[in-house]
């Protein structure tokens, strides 16, 4: 397998939230997956993925109102299609609360542009990656990380919590679903692959997409991260 990207070879990945949470298990990931999930705000880099989602889908008709609500905050959306142009932006920065943050800003061209934004931080008390979904960090989702047999990163969502002002409660799974994500790198095609499926124990499959993309690394000034990629509101509670 290829060696990790040179900027990671030159420095410790201990500040990566994924490497910190996974510990020694992180080293079992494919080098290209270590590269993609091993950078942090001190790396002076961002990753831009461009590719095609072979399929973007949604569940049965009764899932559509739920998905339409997601468009208000760049979480999910009701459109579906095949061979959908796709980009994903991974930035690492320190947020205004002093937390190491990594973005997963996904854009789908489905006749109209749709976004699916996520901001990952680490809860130091639990050593847990927490995904703040959408533009306002209303929904905090625990992520459980493991290594797949092909060296990919497997992510399964866990407990979900809703925050708005003084309001805080555990989001009931009756109104939500559990996400299963697999990201891996194929040496034969030299491409990244992703599969995402969100399922509800009650309502069945809700939403998902799968496809391939390439990644380019670009230099950035860690002291001058554009505000346009940051959430409109930051939530202090994990």
Backbone as a ProteinNet text record, in pm:
[ID]
protein_1_A
[PRIMARY]
XXXXXXXXXXXXXXXXXXXXXXXXXXXXXXXXXXXXXXXXXXXXXXXXXXXXXXXXXXXXXXXXXXXXXXXXXXXXXXXXXXXXXXXXXXXXXXXXXXXXXXXXXXXXXXXXXXXXXXXXXXXXXXXXXXXXXXXXXXXXXXXXXXXXXXXXXXXXXXXXXXXXXXXXXXXXXXXXXXXXXXXXXXXXXXXXXXXXXXXXXXXXXXXXXXXXXXXXXXXXXXXXXXXXXXXXXXXXXX
[TERTIARY]
84.6	0	87.8	35.1	110.6	139.9	251.5	282.7	192.2	165.7	82.6	142.7	61	100.9	217.8	307.4	433.3	412.5	309.3	294.7	257	195.5	168	290.2	374.8	494.5	591.8	582.7	677.1	635.1	513.8	466.5	379.8	363.9	278.7	132.4	53.9	-89.2	-167	-97.4	-161.6	-269.4	-263.9	-363.7	-488.7	-485.1	-605.5	-709.2	-832.4	-935.3	-962.3	-953.8	-978.5	-866.4	-741.1	-628.1	-628.3	-665.9	-670.4	-773.7	-892.2	-999.7	-970	-915.7	-895.8	-768.9	-672.5	-548.9	-474.5	-425.5	-347.4	-427.3	-559	-643.1	-630.1	-601.1	-587.4	-478.3	-373.7	-261.6	-296.8	-409.7	-454.6	-530.2	-565.7	-633.9	-539.7	-594.4	-515.6	-442.6	-315.8	-240.9	-314.4	-388.4	-461.6	-578.3	-635.1	-739.8	-678.6	-561.3	-490	-459.1	-419.2	-388.3	-510.6	-622.6	-742.3	-800.7	-787.8	-845.6	-740.1	-615.1	-507.7	-454.8	-515.1	-464.3	-543.4	-486.7	-549.2	-523.3	-559.6	-550.3	-407	-309.7	-169.9	-105.3	-178.8	-120.4	-101.8	-183.4	-175.8	-226.2	-320	-372.8	-524.3	-586.3	-725.5	-736.1	-836.8	-859.2	-988	-978.6	-1096.1	-1118.8	-1231.3	-1266.7	-1366.9	-1341.6	-1433.2	-1459.8	-1585.8	-1618.2	-1763.5	-1813.4	-1950.4	-2013.3	-2131.8	-2208.7	-2292.3	-2263.3	-2334.7	-2484.3	-2516.9	-2658.8	-2679.2	-2778.5	-2828.7	-2976	-3016.5	-3151.2	-3218.6	-3349.1	-3423.4	-3522.4	-3579.3	-3672.7	-3809.9	-3908.2	-4043.8	-4105	-4220.7	-4280.8	-4295.8	-4320.7	-4344.4	-4216.3	-4099.4	-3974.7	-3950.2	-4022.7	-3994.5	-4012.9	-4119.4	-4129.3	-4010.4	-3964.1	-3847.2	-3723.9	-3705.3	-3588.6	-3597.7	-3717.2	-3733.7	-3698.1	-3734.1	-3697.4	-3545	-3474.7	-3329.3	-3264.9	-3333.4	-3276.1	-3264.3	-3342.5	-3336.6	-3201	-3133	-3005.6	-2892	-2905.3	-2801.7	-2767.5	-2870.8	-2847.3	-2879.6	-3005.1	-3042.6	-3136	-3179.6	-3260.9	-3344	-3454.2	-3546.9	-3514.9	-3419.7	-3391	-3314.6	-3322.7	-3242.8	-3198.1	-3098.4	-3049.1	-2934.2	-2884.6	-2771	-2663	-2538.2	-2421.6	-2425.3	-2433.2	-2449.4	-2312.2	-2275.4	-2149.5	-2145.6	-2026.9	-2015.5	-1882.7	-1884.2	-1759.9	-1769.4	-1654.4	-1648.4	-1527.3	-1549.1	-1442.9	-1411.1	-1285.2	-1237.6	-1140	-1186	-1103.8	-1080.7	-967.2	-940.5	-905	-971.4	-947.5	-985.4	-946.7	-987.4	-1110.2	-1220.6	-1341.9	-1334.9	-1438.4	-1434.9	-1439.4	-1471.1	-1472.3	-1341	-1243.6	-1111.8	-1100.9	-1196	-1198.2	-1142.7	-1061.7	-1016.6	-1139.4	-1157.6	-1277.3	-1237.5	-1306.3	-1284.5	-1418.8	-1421.2	-1546.1	-1562.1	-1688.2	-1727.2	-1839	-1801	-1897.6	-1921.4	-2034.6	-2065.3	-2163	-2135.7	-2224.2	-2262.6	-2391.8	-2445.6	-2515	-2486.9	-2552	-2666.6	-2787.4	-2906.1	-3010	-2962.9	-3050.9	-3049.6	-3040.7	-3015.1	-2907.8	-2835.1	-2727.4	-2784.7	-2744	-2783.3	-2658.9	-2666.7	-2554.2	-2588.5	-2484.5	-2494.4	-2370	-2385.7	-2272.3	-2257.7	-2133.7	-2106.1	-1976.2	-1973.9	-1858	-1821.9	-1704.6	-1661.2	-1569.8	-1597	-1511.5	-1492.8	-1405.7	-1385.2	-1427.9	-1512.3	-1547.8	-1435.7	-1352.4	-1236.5	-1274.4	-1388.1	-1427.1	-1456.6	-1515.9	-1551.6	-1457.7	-1363.1	-1278.6	-1365.5	-1461.6	-1565.4	-1573.1	-1570.7	-1596.7	-1745.4	-1777.1	-1915	-1934.4	-2039	-2071.2	-2183.2	-2151.8	-2254.8	-2305.9	-2429.5	-2485.5	-2551.6	-2526.3	-2595.2	-2531	-2597.8	-2541.2	-2542.5	-2627.7	-2644.5	-2609	-2553.6	-2510.7	-2622.3	-2745	-2856.8	-2848	-2796.3	-2798.4	-2656.1	-2628.8	-2498.3	-2512.6	-2429.3	-2441.2	-2308.9	-2312.7	-2192.7	-2156.6	-2026.8	-1979.2	-1890.6	-1918.9	-1839.9	-1754	-1623	-1526.8	-1463.5	-1443.6	-1374.7	-1308.5	-1222.1	-1148.5	-1217.5	-1249.7	-1311	-1203.5	-1246.8	-1153.4	-1067.9	-1120.1	-1044.6	-958.6	-944	-864.2	-938.2	-1066.6	-1147.2	-1190.7	-1245	-1298.2	-1448.2	-1493.6	-1636.4	-1686.2	-1794.7	-1853.2	-1999.5	-2039.7	-2179.5	-2224.5	-2334.6	-2383.7	-2451.8	-2444.5	-2505.6	-2607.7	-2597.5	-2694.6	-2694.1	-2812.8	-2830.1	-2894	-2841.6	-2893.1	-2925.6	-3035.5	-3079.2	-3054.3	-2994.9	-2965.3	-3015.1	-3085.5	-3127	-3156.6	-3068	-3085.6	-3080.7	-3179.8	-3186.7	-3244.4	-3295.5	-3356	-3246.7	-3254.2	-3159.2	-3227.6	-3227.3	-3287.2	-3227.6	-3236.2	-3192.9	-3294.7	-3246.2	-3336.9	-3391.3	-3522.4	-3579.7	-3553.6	-3508.8	-3480	-3605.8	-3723.3	-3848.9	-3854.8	-3793.4	-3796.2	-3664.4	-3578.5	-3447.5	-3403.8	-3276.3	-3222.8	-3077.4	-3024	-2884	-2805.3	-2695.3	-2613.8	-2504.1	-2484.4	-2374.8	-2291.1	-2165.2	-2076.7	-1952.1	-1909.9	-1783.6	-1707	-1583.6	-1495.8	-1369.3	-1332.6	-1211.3	-1139.7	-1016.9	-935.5	-901.3	-917.6	-888.7	-757.5	-659.6	-529.2	-535.6	-627	-635.4	-684.6	-787.3	-844.2	-784	-713	-656.2	-763.6	-876.4	-986.9	-1037.8	-1099.9	-1171.1	-1315	-1367.7	-1506	-1579.9	-1708.3	-1789.6	-1927.3	-1977.3	-2114.1	-2177.3	-2293.5	-2366.4	-2509.8	-2557	-2695.7	-2749.6	-2862.8	-2930.4	-3059.1	-3071.8	-3187.2	-3254.9	-3384.1	-3462.3	-3515.5	-3510.4	-3566.2	-3716.7	-3779.3	-3924.6	-3964.6	-3898.2	-3938.9	-3859.9	-3755.7	-3676	-3571.9	-3521.5	-3420.3	-3473.8	-3391.1	-3431.9	-3360.7	-3229.9	-3148.6	-3011.8	-2948.1	-2812.4	-2752	-2623.7	-2553.7	-2428.1	-2378	-2255.5	-2188.1	-2055	-1981.7	-1832.8	-1762.9	-1617.3	-1575	-1453.9	-1400.4	-1247.9	-1186.2	-1042.9	-1022.1	-903.8	-873.9	-750.3	-760.7	-646	-620.5	-492.8	-452.9	-407.2	-456.4	-422.5	-370.9	-276.3	-222.6	-324.4	-336.6	-423.5	-350	-392.7	-340.2	-427.4	-376.3	-460.9	-513	-452	-498.3	-600.8	-631.9	-721.4	-818.9	-890	-989.2	-1113	-1166.9	-1282.3	-1405.7	-1475.3	-1596	-1705.7	-1698	-1803	-1812.6	-1705.6	-1711.2	-1748.4	-1761.9	-1792	-1943.3	-1989.1	-2132.2	-2177.2	-2305.6	-2360	-2374	-2371.7	-2381.9	-2299.7	-2229.6	-2152.9	-2214.5	-2223.2	-2283.4	-2175.7	-2178.6	-2075.5	-2098.5	-2223.1	-2253.6	-2225.8	-2170.3	-2143.7	-2265.5
-120.3	0	124.8	233.1	357.4	410	484.2	550.9	671	709.6	827.4	952.7	1050.3	1178.4	1236.9	1305	1350.6	1440.7	1526.4	1618.6	1544.8	1426.7	1347.1	1269	1230.2	1155.9	1241.7	1373.1	1464.6	1507.3	1470.2	1516.7	1409.5	1420.1	1327	1351.9	1244.2	1259.1	1259.3	1276.7	1263.9	1368.7	1480.5	1584.7	1562.5	1466.8	1433.7	1377.2	1426.7	1377.4	1229.1	1185.2	1044.5	956.7	998.5	920.8	916.7	1026.9	1031.4	934.2	933.8	847.2	699.9	670.3	530.8	469.8	553	499.8	413	298.1	208.4	155.7	148.8	100.8	188.5	316.2	408.3	361.7	299.9	255.1	136.4	71.8	-40.4	5.9	132.3	185.7	189.8	180.2	198.1	331.9	338.2	464.7	585	565	677.5	721.6	629	664.6	732.4	684.9	754.8	898.3	915.3	1049.1	1139.2	1088.4	1170.7	1206.2	1115.9	1139.7	1171.4	1189.8	1212.1	1353.1	1445.2	1583	1666	1780.3	1865.3	2011.4	2099.1	2242.6	2291.7	2212.5	2252.5	2206	2131.4	2073.8	2176.3	2283.7	2381.8	2327	2231.3	2166.4	2154.9	2142.5	2100.3	1996.1	1911	1807.3	1838.8	1837.3	1858.6	1731.6	1667.2	1548.1	1581.3	1527.8	1548.3	1414.4	1387.8	1259.7	1252	1129.7	1103.9	1002.3	1034.7	938	856.3	727.6	641	641.6	656.9	656.9	741.6	828.7	901.8	864.9	817.6	762.8	808	789.1	811.5	697.9	692.7	586.7	608.4	542.2	546.1	685.5	708.2	840.2	909.5	832	894.1	948.2	920.8	979.3	1119.2	1157.3	1283.7	1406.9	1416.9	1535.9	1549.2	1437.8	1438.1	1488.9	1442.5	1483.2	1629.7	1677.7	1818.1	1911.1	1872	1952.4	1963.8	1856.7	1857.9	1961.4	2001.1	2100.8	2237.6	2262.1	2392.1	2415	2307.6	2320	2242.7	2214.5	2141.9	2007.7	1929.1	1797.2	1688	1675.6	1578.7	1647.4	1574.3	1635.5	1527.3	1565.7	1466.6	1420.5	1483.1	1444.7	1312	1246.8	1128.2	1128.6	1045.9	1043.9	946.6	936.3	851.3	934.3	891.6	961.4	1110.1	1136.5	1272.9	1332.9	1446.1	1513.7	1550.7	1533.8	1539.9	1602.5	1687.1	1737	1724.8	1709.7	1705.3	1785	1877.5	1963.6	1925.7	1893.7	1861.5	1969.5	2051.3	2154.7	2116.8	2157.9	2140.2	2276.4	2312.5	2443.3	2437.3	2538.9	2554.2	2644	2594.4	2675.9	2781.7	2863.8	2975.4	2927.6	2799.5	2741	2670.1	2682.4	2624.3	2476.6	2423.5	2280.5	2251	2147.3	2097.4	2048.4	2101	2072.7	2027.3	1926.5	1878.4	1878.7	1935	1944.4	1828.7	1797	1710.9	1787.6	1871.5	1955.7	1894.6	1828.7	1754.8	1834.5	1842.6	1912	1816.1	1806.3	1718.9	1806.2	1778	1849.4	1763.1	1795	1714.5	1796.4	1869.1	1964.5	2095.1	2086.8	2200	2155.5	2250.5	2216.5	2184	2069.9	2030.8	2008.4	2046.5	2034.4	1937.8	1872.7	1788.1	1818.9	1905.2	1957.2	1884.7	1862.9	1801.2	1858.9	1880.1	1935.6	1840.5	1779.4	1680.8	1743	1712.8	1753.4	1630.1	1643.3	1533.4	1577.1	1496.2	1517.5	1456.6	1539.6	1485.2	1399.8	1424.4	1347	1202.2	1181.9	1045.9	992	1076.6	1041.7	991.3	1073.5	1036.7	1142.4	1098.8	1192.4	1223	1352.1	1398.2	1476.1	1441.1	1505	1605.4	1735.2	1837.7	1849.6	1812.4	1808.5	1940.9	1985.9	2101.6	2233.9	2341.3	2475.5	2536.9	2486.8	2551.2	2461.2	2345	2253	2222	2212.4	2175	2029.2	1943.5	1800	1749.1	1691.7	1633.7	1481.8	1415.6	1271.2	1204.3	1105.1	1027.6	938.9	932	846.3	736.5	613.2	497.6	452.9	450.3	428.9	290.9	227.1	98.6	79.9	-20.5	-48.8	-162.5	-140.9	-245.1	-342.2	-456.4	-557.9	-508	-415.4	-362.3	-242.1	-214.6	-101.3	29.4	24.2	145.3	183.7	303.8	351.9	329.7	255.5	231.3	323.2	394.3	487.4	451.2	433.3	406	511.3	576.4	680.5	618.1	690	643.3	741.7	772.9	862	999.4	1057.6	1189.7	1282.6	1406.3	1503.7	1634.7	1696.6	1821.6	1936.4	2044.8	2162.8	2289.2	2371.3	2502.6	2590.7	2690.4	2775.1	2691.5	2709.6	2632.6	2493.2	2469.5	2339.3	2237.3	2122.7	2014.3	1882.2	1789.8	1659.7	1554.9	1430.5	1320.1	1303.9	1311.4	1308	1166	1148.3	1013	948.3	822.9	752.4	726.3	740.5	727.1	827.1	944.4	1049.2	1057.7	961.5	969.5	830	818.2	690.2	678.3	560.6	534.7	530.4	605.3	612.5	506.6	442.1	347.6	400.7	430.6	491.9	405.7	384.9	316.6	396.3	435	507.2	424.3	393.2	315	360.5	310.7	343.9	215.8	218.9	101.7	122.3	35.1	50	29.7	-55	-84.2	36.7	103.9	218.9	350.9	349.2	470.6	574.9	528	615.7	585.3	687.3	669.9	626.9	541.6	494.6	529.3	558	588.8	526.2	470.2	419.7	474.4	534.3	590.8	539.9	487.9	443.8	486.6	555.6	595.5	515.1	438	349.8	374.9	355.8	363.4	224.2	188.2	60.1	54.8	171.6	179.8	205.1	301.6	346	282.1	207.5	143.6	237.3	208.2	294.2	435.6	534.7	674.5	748.3	725.8	813.7	748.7	775.7	726	764.4	733.3	756.7	671.2	647.5	568.9	609.3	608.7	645.8	654.5	723.7	733.6	879.7	908.5	1043.2	1040.5	1143.9	1168.2	1281.1	1286.7	1388.5	1466.9	1598.1	1687.3	1760	1776.4	1849.7	1989.1	2087.6	2226.4	2293.7	2384.4	2460	2563.3	2578.8	2681.6	2748.3	2867.7	2940.7	2906.9	2832.9	2792.7	2910	3027.3	3146	3225.3	3179.1	3255.5	3161.8	3081.6	2989.9	3070.9	3055.8	3137.4	3110.5	3215.4	3201.9	3127.6	3126.2	3063.6	2913.7	2851.8	2706.5	2673	2771.1	2746.4	2746.8	2683.3	2684.6	2824.3	2848.7	2978.5	2993.5	2880.8	2882.2	2766.2	2786.4	2679.4	2642.6	2512.8	2460.8	2412.4	2461.6	2425.7	2287.4	2242.6	2114.1	1998.7	1891.5	1772.7	1681.3
0	0	0	-52.5	-59.7	79.2	90	215.6	234.5	359.4	382.8	321.7	298.9	241.9	319.8	248.8	308.3	428.5	428.6	540.7	668	654.7	773.3	817.6	721.7	756.2	835.2	818.7	881.4	1021.5	1066.3	1195.1	1261.6	1388.2	1461.2	1426.6	1422.7	1398.5	1530.3	1642.8	1773.1	1795.9	1722.5	1742.6	1658.4	1566.3	1491.9	1587.9	1579.9	1670.9	1646.4	1521.8	1490.9	1546.6	1526.2	1576	1728.3	1791.7	1937.7	1992	1932.5	1980.5	1951.9	1833.9	1794.7	1852.7	1891.2	1946.3	1846.6	1892.7	1806.9	1688.3	1703.7	1594.3	1470.8	1489.7	1376.3	1280.8	1333.4	1252.3	1163.9	1188.7	1106.2	982.9	977.4	859	740	621.6	498.7	506.9	460.9	469.9	412.3	304.6	245.7	334.3	409.3	503.4	625.7	668.6	775.5	734.3	610.4	559.3	566.2	519.9	509.1	644.6	742.3	874	979	936.1	1031.8	1038.3	965.8	969	1069.3	1105.4	1205.9	1173.1	1265.4	1240.6	1225.9	1270	1259.6	1128.9	1048.1	926.7	814.8	817.4	709.6	577.5	584.5	465	474.8	358.4	351.5	240.9	249.9	149.3	74.1	-58.2	-143	-224	-201.1	-276.9	-385.6	-504.4	-617.1	-683.5	-710.1	-771.5	-811.5	-817	-860.6	-766.5	-718.9	-643	-740.8	-748.3	-841.6	-813.8	-684.9	-647.2	-524.1	-529.4	-412.1	-400.1	-283.4	-271.4	-141.3	-136.8	-12.8	7.1	124.6	158.9	98.6	155	102.1	118.5	58.9	48.2	183.2	289.7	419.9	482.9	422.5	473.4	417.6	311.9	243	332.2	412.3	499.8	593.4	648.6	737.3	663	539	461.4	419.1	388.9	350.6	465.9	587.2	704	714.2	678	684	594.5	486	395.3	461.6	566.6	634.3	698.1	734.5	806.9	738.8	610	535.6	601.2	628.9	687	585.8	546.1	443.5	345.1	242.5	137.9	69.3	1.4	-53.9	-196	-264.5	-402.4	-409.2	-523.1	-547.6	-693.6	-725.6	-862.7	-878	-1000.4	-1032.8	-1099.1	-1079.8	-1137.9	-1103.4	-975	-923.5	-894.9	-957.6	-924.6	-776.9	-718.1	-572.2	-534.5	-432.1	-373.6	-222.1	-158.9	-13.1	31.9	125.1	175.4	319.8	342.9	477.9	521.9	614.4	675.6	821.8	876.1	1018.9	1077.1	1187.6	1248	1395.6	1469.3	1609.2	1612.2	1667.3	1668	1778.3	1789.5	1884.9	2029.5	2048.8	2183.1	2214.8	2123.7	2146.1	2112.8	2037.2	2007.8	1869.1	1860.6	1731.3	1654.6	1533.4	1454.2	1315.1	1263.3	1126.9	1054.6	934.9	859.6	761.6	734.9	623.2	552	457.4	386.7	248.5	233.5	111.8	26.8	-103.6	-197.6	-309.3	-336.1	-439.8	-544.9	-671.8	-781.3	-832.5	-785.8	-815.6	-891.4	-994.2	-1060.7	-986.1	-856.2	-769.3	-670.9	-617.2	-524.9	-387.6	-333.9	-200.3	-115.9	12.3	103.8	217.4	266.7	385	468.2	569.8	646.2	779.4	819.3	948.4	1003.6	1134.4	1204.4	1318.4	1308.7	1406.7	1510.9	1636.7	1748.1	1837.8	1938.1	2033.1	2172.2	2234.5	2374.1	2457.9	2524.1	2596	2715.8	2777.9	2895.3	2858.2	2741.6	2699.2	2591.8	2546.1	2431.5	2316.8	2279.4	2183.5	2073.5	1946.4	1837.6	1834.6	1830.4	1825.6	1695.9	1624.1	1496.3	1520.3	1502.6	1502.5	1359.6	1338.1	1203.2	1167.4	1042.7	990.8	1025.5	986.5	992.9	1131.6	1222	1351.9	1470	1444.4	1549.1	1649.3	1598	1684.3	1728.3	1640.2	1664.2	1684.1	1801	1832.3	1832.7	1754	1735.3	1771.1	1859.4	1890.6	1771.8	1741.4	1632.1	1688.6	1650.1	1691.1	1573.3	1593.4	1485.9	1497.5	1382.1	1379.7	1244	1235.4	1113	1038.7	910.9	828.2	778.5	729.4	681.6	566.2	486.2	372.7	409.4	538.4	582.9	582.5	553.5	554.4	694.6	706.1	833	834.4	935.4	953.5	1065.7	1038.2	1133	1152.7	1277.3	1309.9	1410.1	1381.1	1471	1592.2	1703.1	1826.7	1878.7	2006.8	2070.7	2005	1994.9	1935.5	2038	2043.8	2139.8	2066.7	2104.8	2043.2	2139.6	2087.7	2169.1	2098.6	2172.5	2122.3	2242.6	2264.5	2381.3	2507.9	2595.1	2719	2698.6	2578.9	2550.4	2521.7	2585.9	2561.7	2594	2498.3	2525.7	2431	2475.4	2390.9	2277.8	2154.2	2039.2	2023.5	2021	2013.6	1877.2	1879	1754.8	1673	1736.4	1661.6	1547.3	1567.1	1466.1	1388	1405.5	1341.5	1297	1260.6	1217.6	1257	1235.7	1265.4	1134.5	1129.7	1008.4	1012.2	898.7	878.4	761.9	789.1	689.3	675.1	551.2	525.5	420.4	455.6	363.5	348.4	223.4	201.7	75.1	58.4	-58.9	-132.4	-264.9	-347.6	-422.4	-398.3	-462.1	-612.8	-659.2	-802.2	-881.9	-831.1	-902.8	-857.4	-743.2	-684.8	-657	-604.9	-570.6	-430	-371	-245.7	-276.3	-190.8	-202.9	-74.5	-89.5	27.6	11.1	119.8	126.2	253.8	239.9	354	348.3	459.1	470.3	606.3	605.4	728.5	737.2	846.1	862.4	996.6	998.6	1121	1153.5	1280.3	1321.7	1297.7	1294.2	1278.5	1133.6	1070	937.3	823.3	856.3	752.5	694.1	573.2	510.7	489.9	526.8	514.8	403.8	391	306.1	288.1	174.3	157.1	24.1	9.8	-116	-118.9	-238.8	-255.7	-385.9	-384.7	-505.2	-478.8	-568.3	-561	-575.6	-526.2	-542.6	-533.3	-587.3	-575.8	-475.8	-416.8	-316.7	-356.3	-346.9	-366.2	-234.8	-202.5	-82.5	-121.8	-50.2	-78.4	48	30.3	143.4	190.4	321.4	379	494.1	526.2	641.3	761.5	858.7	972.2	1054.1	1037.8	1110.1	1030.1	908.4	821.8	750.3	829.3	774.2	736.4	614.6	573.6	658.1	694.9	776	700.8	567.4	487.8	509.6	559.3	579.8	723.7	808.7	949.3	972.9	1080.9	1110.2	1150.8	1137.3	1174.1	1325.6	1395.4	1541.5	1594.2	1707	1768.2	1902.3	1926.2	2047.9	2143	2266.3	2364	2423.9	2425.9	2488.8	2392.9	2445.1	2365.7	2362.8
[MASK]
++++++++++++++++++++++++++++++++++++++++++++++++++++++++++++++++++++++++++++++++++++++++++++++++++++++++++++++++++++++++++++++++++++++++++++++++++++++++++++++++++++++++++++++++++++++++++++++++++++++++++++++++++++++++++++++++++++++++++++++

